[in-house]
Amino acid sequence: MSEPRTFAPASTEPRSVLVTGANRGIGRAIAERFVAAGDKVATIYRSGELPAGVLGVIGDVRDSASVDAAFTAIEAAHSPVEVLVANAGITRDQLLMRMTDEDFEQVLDVNLTGSFRCVRRASKGMIRLRRGRIVFISSVVGLYGSAGQVNYAASKSALVGMARSVTRELGGRGITANVVAPGFVDTAMTAALPAERQAAYLAAIPAGRFAQADEVAGVVQFLASADAAYISGAVVPVDGGLGMGH
């Protein structure tokens, strides 16, 4: 049998955690979870109020130089990023026949390429540390599909291929990469949907309710923990059973 590989032990000190887009919704709940656990939490964001205890660095995931500058500032304040949660995302919903190139390209540039830019930059520090946790926030839509969301679904399903490729590339260095795929979550965006649309979504969810953002955050926190050291390349649905089998 081959000798077991050795990795840097999980730190007992507060970790440097970066959650992109922590100003609202799921990202905010995730950041609050890590703050409550005593970690040093930072975010790259463009505007909005941040949770207490989160270091905010203004940046744009669509621009590699901006991402690099933001990471440099976070590293100076908190030490190299050990946990990256790639959460920042946008929608530009439109039916296929009416969707413009710009609608498609903008969504992929933020949701997919933006995640890539952050992971590429974070990997440098994680490789030196010989440990790291990368969690991509996808969506049930990425595997289930949704009319009017060809762009969004494509961007979110592609995160699975990214996580699995990162796992094959960096898995031998004590770094994991996983995907969390939330279903419908009780956020301001969901609450703004027409009542009949909300009722239709609820009817399709076996759990009979929308998720709370903190329920998604709890799964992210687990995947970033020492207990999840042997989980990588996984897709974890948090959707009340909506996307079973997808």
Secondary structure, 3 states (H helix, E strand, C coil): CCCCCCCCCCCCCCCEEEECCCCCHHHHHHHHHHHHCCCEEEEEECCCCCCCCEEEEECCCCCHHHHHHHHHHHHHHHCCCCEEEECCCCCCCCCHHHCCHHHHHHHHHHHHHHHHHHHHHHHHHHHHHCCEEEEEECCHHHHHCCCCCHHHHHHHHHHHHHHHHHHHHHHHHCEEEEEEEECCECCHHHHCCCHHHHHHHHHHCCCCCCECHHHHHHHHHHHCCHHHCCCCCCEEEECCCCCCCC
